[in-house]
Amino acid sequence: MAVYKGRGALGNPQPRFLKPAIESVDDGWYRDEVPDSIATQVRPEAARSIITRNDSPDIPFEQSINPYRGCEHGCPYCLGGDTPILMADGATRPLAKLRVGDAIYGTVRKGWYRRYVPTRVLARWCVIKPAWRVTLEDGTEIVAGADHRFLTERGWKFVTGTENGRSRRPHLTTGNKLMGTGAFAATAERAVQDQDYRRGYLCGLIRGDGMLFEQSYPRPGDRTWTRYHFRLALCDKEALDRAEKWLYYASVETKRFAFCAGSSNRRSMQAIHAQARVKFQRVRELIAWPGAASRSWQAGFLAGIFDAEGHYGSGILRMSNTDPEIIRWISESLRALDFKFIIEHQHREPNKPIDIVRLLGGLREHLRFFHSVDPAITRKRDISGQAVKSEARLAVARIEPLAGAMRLYDITTGTEDFIANGVVSHNCYARPSHAYMDLSPGIDFETKIFYKADAARLLEQELGARGYVPKPITIGANTDPYQPVERELKVTRSLLEVLERTRHPVSLITKGTLILRDLDLLRSLAREQLVQVFVSITSLDAALKRTLEPRAAAPAARLRVVRELSAAGVPTGVLVAPIIPAVNDAEIEAIVAAVAAHGAMRAGYVLLRLPHELKAIFRQWLDEHLPDRADHVMSLVRGAREGRENDPRFGSRMVGSGPWAQLLRDRFTLACKREGLSMGRMRELSVEHFRAPSRGGQISLPL
């Protein structure tokens, strides 16, 4: 329920017999909407120029100005610093220790499932804020901020929220199932320093892929000469490096050599070897079967035999060997670490029969194997392409606030998500742009807003430059010129004052109501056909608006802007953008009728565009808010883009192509014709009244 200040009643509930209509309050950029926990710092941005030029044939303006960089309404996410993150090599690392450039796993949607794919850390930051502990049925625990989002079976959901009021948003509740594998096993990194683990690893690796050769030769005088030779040849440098180092620790120094050159169908191999008798006997001692194997030895043995004889692909983890004794030790070691497995016996005439040990339990158990025993070869731990699905009990059991505030961390990745303690976790994709200012994309993004302090002076300077040819300037093409800080800074107003003095044509695009403050300047410009305003309206449905544009003004507030600008004589149009198939396209006729009734003269539209990273961002939005029709929406998008999710070609990228796009064009044209609205490019503005400022800041009067 909305709260009204300065009145006796605290709210204005909907009459029970009145059908809900368009929201009638501005729920957008309130000046005092939310008190800042950390004061916003507004900083000037040093700029050498102010006007941006554009030569794209389907952008209806050649010059534009963007007064601001940054946003006061950035969304904070963040997790506890000790949360283990799944790295691209199959290992884990605490979130606090990640760095920009690290390779990790994220997910992308392919077909019916999300699938694991490698990605990179693009940005990293930390904040101090209140935290919540989310506990799942299988015991998985994650500490996160209230605004962090996790992927559930019903889309992305915040840690906390409400069903009603301003805090209404999709949020976790008891019973929601998170997507992923569940808690990661404790890594074996500490164990690799243990002597038993090292001996077990060398035993598995050398018995699987090594060679111990002892041959006696007769010599004169009834004497014999014995040749001792140890060799280990591998394609993978990681396992060979580990074996070489740990043999050295055990007083066996080896020499490395190129064993086999690579070819088009064969990988190159490196090898280590030793021929001294004492070294040979020491290797034999190291790989001897233990009388009573410790748990650490068994973990090392499994890592070694997997590096030597293991295979992982297509979601299957297996180890094979022809030696029954090795198979027995693999089986005993897996049982000791609580893994379930089956053994498949295969006859191979005329070769020896082979036993294949296959691990059961799917990706959850495969990751537990990698993290528990820590094999060295990373290519054998690649889970790319596997579907995000699991039988793990990942339903939310408890969500509880933690006392006080704590340091939390977050990252931005190429896929806009990552795997945190076994569950798919959202990141923030907007913040990295602040890195261009050498600032953190964390709190800096929310609290350090940049503005072009000398915008008016720079504009006057450029307008007064020799050879300047006046052409309409568009303000608001990239960022809204009426951000909350504009109330105090008045950067946009200062630009309008220069344009009003020089009688320079200007177009403005906004979703905000603050533009009404500048009616005096707009009226003056309108008298000589020097201004037009486009108000962006995406939907008349306030609930849909909250999910599409949660911080922008309500539909009714934008209609009021259209009415008041039109009443003041300011030519006003409406941009219906973006039009999303099966989401807001049904409202086209209603929006056109509503804006016409409020005095709009012109209307245009832009079909949803998904260039570059926007594909993943929009798909995540669909999965979170409209999971029941997500596939249908994307099918229609591709149908309007010749089978692609984005069409970068000039002429079609803004309006699409094909039958559905043509139907949309016909509907919009008919609706505008019915309501008497013009269509097409922006209205032609006059340049004949332009008076260039002199270098001294004075206006050059026409003779």
N, C-alpha and C positions, 0 to 999 in steps of 0.2 A: 504493500500500500504506500502511495506517495505521501510524503510529509510536507506540510505547508507552513512556512515560518510566518510569524506575525499574526496568527489567527488562533482563536480559542480551540477549535477542533484540530487534532493532530493529523487528520487524514480526510480524504474525500472518497469514501468507498463507492463502488459501482452500484447503482440501483439495481435490485434483483430482477426487475422486469425489463430493463433496458439492455438491448443487445450491445455488446462491446463494440465500439467503433474506433476510429483513428485516435491514437493517444494525443492528448491536448496539452501536454506540458513539454518543455524543452529538457530532455533527459541527457543532453549532450555535454558540452564543455562548460559545466558550471564553474564559476570562479571559486566557490567555496565548497565544491562537491565533496572532496576528501581532504582532510587536513594532512599536510606533509609531515611524515615522521622524520625526514631529513630535508632541510631547507633546499629548495631548488636554487641552483646557481645559474644565472643567465650571463653568458659571456659573449663579448663581441667576436666576430670572426673576421680576420683580416682578409679582405678581398681586393683584388686589383681591378676587377670589373664587375658589373652588376647585370648586364644584359647577356642572356644566352641565345645564341643563334641556332636555328633549326632549318634543315632543308629537306625533311621528309615529305614526300608528295601527298601522304594522306593524313598529315597533321595540319589542322587549319590555321596555323599561325607560324610566323617566321621568327618572332622574338618573344622571349619570356623572362620573367624574374621570379626567383624563389627567395623570400626574405629570411626563412628559418631553416635550421638543421637540428634534428633531435626531437624528442617528444616527452612531455611531462607525464604521459600516461603509459609508460613502458610497464610491461608485466613482469614481475619478479618470479623466478622459478626456484631452483636450487635444492641441492641434496647435501647430506652429511659428507664431510671430507673423507671418511674411511669407507664409503660405499665402494665396493669392488666393481670396476668397469671391465667389460669384455674387450680385450685387445684383439687386433687383427691377426696376431700370431697364436690365438687360442688361449693365451694366458690372461691373468687379471692384474689390475693395478688400481690402487686407491684413487678415487676421483681427485683428491687434493694433489696428487703427484702427476697428474696429466699435464702435458704441455702442448702448446700450439704446434701442429704438424704431426702429432702422434697418430698412428694408424689404429683405428678401433673398428668395432662392428656397429652398424646401424641396420635399418630395415627399409625396404621399398615394397610397394604393393605390385605383385605380378600375378595376373589371373585372379584366382579365388583367394589367395593367401598373401600375407606379407612374407617376405623372405629376407634372410640375413645377407647383408652385403658389406664389404669393407668400405670405410669412409675415413675422413680425416677430421681432426680437431681444428676448427677454424678460429676459435676464440675461447678464452677462459677467464673467469672472474670469481670473486667471493664477496659475500655480504654477511653482516651480523643481523640476525632477525629471529623471531620466534619459530620454533620447529615442532613438527608432529611426528610421532612414530606410527607407521603403518605395519601391522602384523598380519601375515597371511596364514591360512590353515596349516600349511606344511612347516610353519615356523619361520619362514622368510621374514626378515625385518628390514625396513627402510626408513631412514630419518629424512624428512623433506619439509620444505616450506609449504604453507597452506596453498600457494598458487602453483605448485608444481603439478604436472599432469602425467598420468600413466595411461597406457593403452589397455583398455578392458575389452571384454567380448562385445561391448556395446559402444565402442568408440573411445575417444580420449576423454578423460575425466580429471578434474582438479582434486586435490587432496581434501579440501573442505569447500562448503558452499551451503546454500539454503534453497528451499523449494519456492520461496516467495521473496519479494522485495528486491532491493538493489543488489544483494549478494546472490541472487538466483543464478545458477549456472550448473552445468553437469558436474557432479562431484561424486566421490567414492562413498558408498554405503556398504554396510555389512552384507556380505554375500556376493558383491561384484567380483567377477573373476578377472584377474590381471593376465596379460598375455606374456608368455615367455617360458622359461624352464624352471624357475624357482631359484632359491639361494645357491650360490656357487660354493663348491667345496673349498676348504682351506688349502691354499697353495702349498706345493712341496718345496718352495724356495728355501725355507730354513733347513729342510732335510738334506738338500744337496751338500751342505757342509758336514753332514754326518758320515763317518767312515763306513758304516754298514750300508748306507744308501749308495755310496760310490762303488763299493765292492759289488753290490747287487747289480748296479747298472753295467759295470764292466763285464760281469758274468753273462748277463743277457745279451749284450751287444757282441761280445767276442764269440760266445758259443753260437750266436745266430749268424754272424757274418765274417768272423775272423778265421785265421788258420794258424795252427801250431804244428810245426813240421820238425820231426826228429829222425835223422837218418845216420846210420853207422856205415863207415867204409873201411875196408881192410887196408892195412899199411904194412910195409916190410917188417919182418921180425915178429910176426904174430901179434902185431899191435893193430888197434882200430882207431879211426878218427870219426868223431860224431859231429854232425852238423846240426845246429839248432837254429830254427828260424820261426819268428813270429811275424805275422802280417795281418793288417786290417785295412781293407780297401772299401771305400764308400763313395757314393755320389754326392752325399749331403755333407757339406763342410761343418754344419753345426754339431753333428754327432761326432765327427772325427776330431774336431777341436776339443770337445768335452773329454773324449777318451784319451787324447794325447795329454791333456792337462792332468787328468786324474791318474794316469799311469806315471807321470812325472812325480806327482805327489807320493806315489807308492814306490819311488826309487827305480822306476823303469823309464829311462830316457830313450826316446825313439827318434828315428829320422823319417822325414816326409819326402815323398817323391810322387811324380805323375805316373799313375798306374795305367790309365787308359785315356786316349784322346777322344773328344766328343765327335759326333757325326750328325747327319740329318735325322737319324732315327735312334741315336744312342747318346746318353749323357756322358760327359767326361767324369773320370774317377780319380780321386787322390787316395794315397795310402800312407800308412806309417808302418815301420818295421824295426825289428831288433834281432840281432843274431848272437849276442853273447849268451853263454850258458846260464850265467847268474840271472840275467834279465828274463830268459826263457822260463827258468824255474819259478821266478817271481810271478810272472803272468799266470802260470799254471796254478800257483797258490791262490792268486786273486780270484780266479774263476772256479775254484773248487766248490762243490755243493756243500752248503753249511750243514752242520749236525742239527741245529735248531735255528731256523731262520727267524730273524726279528721282523717286525712289521716294516721297519725302515728298509731292510734288505729286500723284502718282497716288493715294496714300491719301486726301488731302484731297478730290480730285476725286470719288472713289467715295463718300465720306461726303456730299458736297454733292448729287450727282446722286441718291443714294438718298433723302436728305431731300426732294428735289424730286419725283422720279419713281418712287421705289421703293415696294415693297409687301412686307409679310411677314405671312403668315397660313397656317394649316393646314399648317405645316411647309414652306412654299415661299417662297423669297426671290427676287424678280425686280425688274428695272428695265426700263422701256420708254420708247421715244421714236420719233418719226417722222423725226428727222434722222439720216441715215446717218453723218455725221461724229461726232456724239455717241456713237452705237453703237460706232463704231471706237475712240474713246478709252476707252469703258467696257471693251471687249474687251482692249485693250492694257494697261490698268491692272490688270485682273484677272489677266492672264497674268504681269505683272511681280511680282505678289504671290502667285503659285503657286496661284491658284484655278482649278478646273475649272468649265466652264459650257457651256451650249448656247444658241443663238440661234434663236428661233422667229419666222418671218416671217408676218404676217397681213395679208391684203387686206381693206380695209373700204370698199367702194363706198357712197356716193360720196366718202368721206373718204380721206385719204392712207393708204397702207399703214403698218403699225407693226411695229417689231422689238421682241421681248421677250427680254431676256437673263436666263436662269435659272441660279442658282448650284447646283452639284451637291455631294453629300457629306453631306447631312443636317444635323442639329443641330450636330454637331461643327464643320463648316465654316461654318455660319451664325454660331455664336458667335465663331469665329476672325475672320470678316468684321467683326462688330460691334466686337470688341476691337482689331483691327488698324487699322481706318479711323476708328472712333469717330464715327458719325453722331450728330446732336444730338437727334433726335426719339425720345423714349423709348417712345412707344406703338408705334412700328414695330419695337421690339426685344423685344416681349412673347412669351415662350415658354410661357406658361401653358397647361396641358392637354396638352402634348406628352409622349409616352411616354418613360420612361427606358430607352432602348435605343440601341445604337450598334454600328457595325462596327469601332470602334477596338480596337487591340490592348492591352487593359487587364489581361492576365494578370500576376500577381506574378512578377517576375524575381528580386528580391533583397529580403531583410529583414535589415538590419544595424544593430547598436547603435552609437551615437555616443559618443565619449569624454566623460566628465564629465556634468554636469547642465546644463540650459539652461532658459530661461524659455519656458513653453508657455502657450497660451491656449485657452479654450473658451467657448462660448455656449450658452444655452438658447433655443429658438425655439418658435413656435406649433405647428409640425409635428413637433418633436422631432428634426429633422435639418436639414442644410444641404449646400450643394454646395461642396466644398473642392478647389480645383485640378482641377475637372472630375469628381470622383467623389463619390458620395453618402456623407455622413459623419454618424454618430449624434451626438446631443448628450446632455446629462444633463437629465432632466425633473424630478427630485425636488428639486434644490438651491434653486430660486427661493424656496421657502417661508422660507428664512432671511432673505430681503430684508425680511420683515416685522419683523425684529429689527434693521434697519439694518446688516446684515452681508453680507459677500460669500457668494454661493452656491458658492464654490470650496472652498479649504481650510477656511474657517470652518465650512462645513457638516459637514465630517468631524471637526473638532477642537474645535468649540465647542458643547458639549451644554448645553442649558438644563434646569433642573429647578426645580420650585416649592419653594424653600427653606422657606417658611413654610407648606407644605401642611398640616401637622398643626394648626398654630395657626389657620389660616384655616378648616379643617374644623370644629374645635371651636367657633370663633366662629359659623359658620353654623348648626351644630347647636343652639347655645344661643340663637339669635335668637328673639325673641318671634314667635309664630305659625308657627314651623317645624313642618311636618307630616312625620313620618318616613315615608319611602318607600325601598325598596331602592335602593342606589347600585351602579352597575356601574363597575368599574375595569378599563380596558383596552379600551374600545370603539373608540378611535382609534389609540393607540400602545401597544405592549406594555409593561406596567408592570414587567417584569423584564428591562430592558435591562442590558448589562454593567455600567454605572456604578451600578446599583442594589446591587451587592455591597457597595460602600463607602458610598454615600450613604444607602441604606435609606429613601428617601422613601416608597416603597410600604409598607414595614413600618411607618413612623411613622403612615401613614394607617390601617392595620389596627389599630394599637395604640389609636388614638382610637376607632375603631368597636367594638373589643372592650370598651373601658372603658364606652362609652355603650350597649353592647348594641344597636348599630344594624345592620340587615341589609345584607349586601353580596354582590355577585356579582363574580367575577373571570374574565377571558378572557385566556389566554396560550398561547404556543407553547413557552415556556421551561421549564427544569427548576429554575430558582432558586426557584420557588414552594415547593419542598419545604423550604426554609430556614424558612419561616414556618408550619410545621405546628403549632407550639404555639398560636399565635393562632387558626389555623383550627379546631383541635380544640375550643378553648373556645367559639368562635362556633357550631360545629356542634351543641353540646350543647343549644342552645335554638332550633335551626332558624333560624339567623341568617346562614348562608353557603352558597354553592354555587360550584363552579368548573367552567368550561367549558374544555376543552383542545381547541385547534384542530388537526385532523388532515386534511390534504389528500390524502395518498397513503401507501400502505405501501411503495411503490417508492422506494428511496433515490435511485436515479438520476434519477427524475422529480422528486423533492423538491428535488434540487440545482438544477434549472433553474427550478422554480416558486418555491422559497423557499431560495435558496442560503445564507442566513445563519442559518436557523432550525434548531432541534434536529432530530435524525434521527427517523424514525418510531418506532423502537424506544425511543428515549429518552422520547418523549411517552407511549407506552404504559406505560412504567415510572412516569411521573408519575400516570397514571390509576390504576394498581395501588396505589401507595403512598398516594395521597390517599384512595382508597376504603377501604384497610385501616385508615386512621386515623379512619374514621368521617365523613369530609368528603364530602357528597353531590357526586358528580362526573358531569358530562355531557361529551359530545363534540360539537363542531360540525364537520361535514364541509363545508368551504367554502374556495374556491368549487368547485362541481361544474361541470366543463367538458366539454361534449359531445365524445365521441370522444377525450378525453384521459385523464380519470380517472373517468368515470362507470361504467366496467366494474368498478371496485373497491368500489362501494357495499356490496355484500353482505359482502365480505371485511373492510372496515373496521368495519362494524357488528358482525360476529362477533368480531373481534379486541378491540374496546373492551369488548364485553360480557364476554368471557373475562377481562379485566383489571379488572372490577368497576364499569364505568360503569353509571349508572342511567337515563340519558336521552340522547337523540341528536336533533340537528336538522341541517338543511342549508340552504345558500343557493346558488341557481343563479347562475352567472356573471353579474355585472352590468357594463355598460360605459358608464357615464355620462360625458358630456363628453369630456375628453382621453383617458380610458381606452380608447376605441375604437382610437385609433392606437397606443397603448402595447401593447395586447394583440396587435394585428395584427403589430406588429414582433416581439413575442415568438414568435408563431407562425411568421413568416417565418424567424426565426433557428433555432428549435429543431425545428419540425415543418413544414418547407416542403412536404412531400409531401401533407399532409392539411389545410393551412391553409384552403383554400376549403371543404372539407367541414365543418370545424369551424364556420366562420362561417355556413354554410348551416343547420346545426342550431341555432345560436344564434338566427338570424333566425326559424327555424321555431318556436322556443319563445317568441318575442317578437312574434308577429303580424306578421312580415315586417320588423321593425325590429331594430337591433342593441342597442337598450336600450328598456326599458319603465319609465317613471318612475311609473306609476300605483300607488297604494296597493293592497295586496291581491294584486297579481300580480308586482310588481317583484322580490320575493325568491325566488319559486318558479316564475315563468313561467306560460304558458298554452298551450293547444293540445295536440295528441295526444302529442308527445314529452314535454312537461312533465308531462302526466298520467301517462304511463308511468313517468317518473322518480319521481313522487309515490307511485304504486302500489308500485313496487319498494322504495322506502325504507320505506314503511309495512309491507310484508310482511316485510322483513328485520328491522325492529325488533320486530314481533310475534313472529317466529320466535325471536328472542334474548331476549325478555322485557324490552325497553327501552321506556320511555315516550317519547312525542313531544310536540310542541307547544311552547308558550311556556315560559319559565323557571319553575321550581318556585316556588310561593308561599312567601315567607319571612315570618317573624313580625315584627311591629312592636310587640307588646304589652310587650316587655321593655325598650323604649327608655327611657333615663334621660338627659335633656338636661343638658349641663354648665352650671353657673352661670357668670355673668360673671367670677367669680374663678377659674375653671378647675376648680372642684370639681364632682363629680357630684351631681345632685339625686336623692336617694333617694326611692322611692315610699313613701307613708304606709300 
